[in-house]
Amino acid sequence: MKIKQTAGRNQLGDFAPKFAQLNDDVLFGEVWSRDDKLSLRDRSLVTVVTLMAQGLTDSSLMYHLESARNNGITKTEIAEIITHAAFYCGWSKAWAMFRMAKEVWTENESTCATDPDNGKSAHADSMIFPIGQPNDGFAQYFIGQSYLAPVSTEQVGIFNVTFEPGCRNNWHIHHADKGGGQILICIAGRGWYQEWGKAPQELHAGDVVNIPAGVKHWHGAASDSWFSHLAVEVPGENGSTEWCEAVAEEVYQKLESAI
């Protein structure tokens, strides 16, 4: 997914147009957009540690800490990342980093707590696709509230599916006589995917899941995070979806407590 960045042109377009072009089109438009090589979450992790090593505490670090949060790095994870890096980058740099990280993640928690939509607005602002409308047509197959926004209904069906914290769909199977299946492209927040008989897989922005026809599976949000993915319908012959049992609450809570 190509990242659209305009900060360079907005702030330096007249003063340093070439630098602005390299920042917007090359650094973000090409390097950051190579999500087939590294996920956005991984690139955020590398970037914030690199900036910490340099001792930077300006607006660029704040921007990348906010991006790291939006790309799925949790408060627990950023605390562990900074603690680990402190032994290699410097203790005082870790203190400076913690002050800014605490502001970013505490601000996010405060926003979620005071937002009448429980963080829905903040989540919507973190991605380029709309959340859409309540997914009432499939509500019987979900635990919690989900939302649906059609992105493409021609050639290949692509839909942005958004899950509120704790929301997940039932176990289900995409059937097809030939071809078929589904592709999930994660675009914001943190979620889960699991195939029947296999360990659950934690999902972050930039992750891609290929689901062949005939595979029983479920997917949804983490308990403490909104989550959105594009659902791409792979063309197939005589395709259908078989909805099965719900994901048991004790099973879901167990995987959440294991991280």
C-alpha positions in Angstrom: 0.0 0.0 0.0 1.6 3.3 -1.1 1.9 5.9 1.6 0.8 9.4 0.6 3.0 12.1 2.4 2.8 15.8 1.9 4.7 17.2 4.9 7.8 17.9 2.9 6.0 20.0 0.3 3.8 21.7 2.9 6.7 22.8 5.1 9.6 23.1 2.7 8.1 23.1 -0.8 9.1 26.7 -1.5 12.4 26.8 0.4 13.8 23.3 -0.5 11.6 21.8 -3.2 14.0 18.9 -4.0 14.3 17.9 -0.4 10.6 18.1 -0.1 10.2 15.8 -3.2 12.7 13.3 -1.9 11.0 13.2 1.5 7.4 12.8 0.2 8.0 10.7 -2.9 11.1 8.6 -2.2 11.4 8.2 1.6 7.6 7.7 2.2 6.3 7.0 -1.3 8.9 4.3 -2.0 10.9 3.2 1.0 8.1 3.2 3.6 5.7 1.8 1.0 7.8 -1.4 0.5 5.5 -3.4 2.8 6.3 -6.6 1.0 9.7 -6.3 2.5 9.0 -5.0 6.0 5.6 -4.2 7.6 4.8 -0.6 8.6 5.0 -1.8 12.2 8.5 -3.1 11.7 9.6 0.1 9.9 8.3 2.1 12.8 10.2 0.0 15.3 13.5 0.5 13.4 12.9 4.2 12.9 12.1 5.1 16.5 15.1 3.1 17.8 17.4 4.8 15.2 16.1 8.3 16.2 16.6 7.3 19.9 20.2 6.3 19.2 20.8 9.8 17.7 19.4 11.5 20.8 16.7 13.3 18.8 13.7 14.6 20.8 12.2 17.0 18.3 8.9 16.9 16.3 10.3 14.1 14.0 10.5 11.7 16.9 7.0 12.6 18.1 5.7 12.0 14.6 7.3 8.6 14.4 6.1 7.6 17.9 2.6 8.5 16.9 3.0 6.5 13.6 4.4 3.6 15.6 1.3 3.6 17.8 -1.0 3.9 14.7 0.9 1.0 13.0 0.1 -1.3 15.9 2.9 -1.0 18.5 1.3 -1.2 21.9 2.2 0.7 25.1 3.6 -2.5 26.5 5.7 -3.1 23.4 7.1 0.4 23.2 8.1 0.3 26.8 10.0 -3.0 26.2 11.6 -1.6 23.0 12.9 1.5 24.8 14.1 -0.6 27.8 16.0 -3.0 25.5 17.5 -0.2 23.4 18.6 1.7 26.5 21.5 -0.7 27.0 22.8 0.0 23.5 21.8 3.6 22.9 22.2 5.2 26.4 20.3 5.5 29.6 19.6 9.2 29.3 18.3 8.8 25.8 15.9 6.2 27.1 14.6 8.7 29.7 14.0 11.3 27.0 12.3 8.7 24.8 10.1 7.5 27.6 8.9 11.0 28.4 7.6 11.4 24.8 6.3 7.8 24.4 4.4 8.2 27.6 2.7 11.3 26.3 1.8 9.6 23.0 0.4 6.4 24.5 -1.3 8.1 27.5 -2.9 10.6 25.1 -4.3 7.8 23.0 -5.7 6.1 26.1 -7.3 9.4 27.2 -8.8 10.0 23.8 -10.3 6.5 23.8 -11.7 7.0 27.3 -13.3 10.3 26.6 -14.4 9.6 23.0 -18.1 8.7 23.0 -17.3 6.2 20.2 -14.6 4.5 22.5 -11.7 5.5 20.1 -13.6 5.0 16.9 -12.8 8.5 15.7 -9.1 8.2 16.5 -9.0 4.9 14.6 -10.7 6.3 11.6 -8.2 9.2 11.5 -5.3 6.6 11.4 -6.2 5.1 8.0 -7.0 6.3 4.5 -10.1 4.1 4.0 -13.5 4.9 5.6 -14.9 2.8 8.4 -18.2 2.7 6.7 -21.6 1.6 8.2 -22.5 -0.9 10.9 -22.2 -4.4 9.4 -25.8 -5.3 10.3 -26.2 -7.8 7.5 -23.6 -10.1 9.0 -24.1 -9.1 12.7 -25.3 -12.6 13.6 -21.9 -14.0 12.7 -19.9 -11.5 14.8 -19.3 -11.0 18.5 -19.2 -7.3 19.0 -19.7 -4.5 16.5 -18.2 -4.5 13.1 -18.3 -2.0 10.2 -18.2 -2.4 6.5 -17.1 0.0 3.7 -17.0 -1.2 0.1 -13.7 -0.2 -1.6 -14.3 -1.9 -4.9 -17.3 -3.9 -6.2 -16.1 -4.3 -9.8 -13.7 -7.0 -11.1 -12.7 -8.0 -7.6 -14.7 -7.3 -4.4 -12.6 -5.4 -1.8 -14.2 -4.3 1.5 -12.7 -2.5 4.5 -13.9 -4.4 7.5 -13.4 -2.7 10.9 -13.8 -4.4 14.3 -14.3 -2.6 17.6 -12.0 -3.8 20.5 -12.8 -7.4 21.3 -15.0 -7.9 18.2 -14.4 -11.0 16.0 -16.2 -13.1 13.5 -17.3 -16.7 13.9 -15.3 -19.6 12.6 -16.1 -19.8 8.9 -15.0 -21.4 5.6 -14.9 -19.9 2.1 -16.0 -22.6 -0.3 -15.4 -22.8 -4.1 -15.3 -25.5 -6.7 -12.2 -23.8 -8.2 -10.2 -20.9 -7.1 -11.8 -18.8 -4.4 -10.7 -17.9 -0.9 -9.9 -14.6 0.6 -6.9 -12.2 1.2 -6.7 -9.9 4.3 -4.6 -6.8 4.0 -4.3 -5.2 7.5 -4.4 -1.4 7.4 -4.8 -0.2 11.0 -4.8 -1.3 14.6 -4.1 -4.7 16.1 -6.0 -8.0 15.5 -5.9 -11.7 15.3 -6.2 -14.5 12.7 -6.4 -18.2 13.4 -6.9 -21.3 11.2 -8.5 -24.4 12.7 -5.9 -26.5 14.4 -3.2 -23.9 14.2 -1.8 -21.3 16.6 -3.3 -17.8 16.4 -1.4 -15.1 14.5 -1.2 -11.5 15.8 -1.9 -8.9 13.0 -0.7 -5.4 12.5 -0.9 -2.8 9.8 1.0 -4.0 6.7 0.4 -7.7 7.4 -1.1 -9.8 4.6 -3.0 -13.1 5.2 -3.8 -15.5 2.3 -6.7 -17.8 3.0 -7.3 -20.6 0.6 -10.8 -22.0 -0.1 -11.8 -24.7 2.3 -9.8 -23.5 5.3 -11.8 -23.0 8.5 -10.7 -19.8 10.3 -11.6 -16.6 12.1 -10.3 -13.1 12.5 -11.0 -10.0 14.5 -9.7 -7.2 16.8 -7.5 -7.5 19.9 -9.3 -6.8 23.2 -7.6 -3.4 23.6 -7.5 -2.1 20.0 -9.7 -1.3 17.1 -8.6 -3.2 14.0 -9.3 -2.8 10.2 -8.3 -4.9 7.2 -9.2 -5.0 3.6 -11.0 -8.2 2.7 -10.3 -9.2 -0.9 -12.6 -11.7 -2.5 -10.6 -14.1 -4.6 -12.6 -15.0 -7.7 -13.8 -18.6 -7.8 -16.4 -20.9 -9.3 -19.6 -21.5 -7.2 -18.2 -19.6 -4.2 -20.0 -19.5 -0.9 -19.3 -18.9 2.8 -20.1 -21.4 5.5 -20.5 -19.8 8.9 -19.7 -22.0 11.9 -19.6 -21.7 15.7 -18.5 -18.6 17.5 -15.0 -18.2 19.0 -15.4 -19.1 22.6 -14.8 -16.3 25.1 -12.4 -18.4 27.2 -10.4 -19.2 24.0 -10.2 -15.6 23.0 -9.2 -14.3 26.5 -6.5 -17.0 26.7 -4.8 -15.9 23.5 -5.0 -12.2 24.6 -3.4 -13.0 28.0 -0.6 -14.9 26.4 1.0 -11.8 24.6 
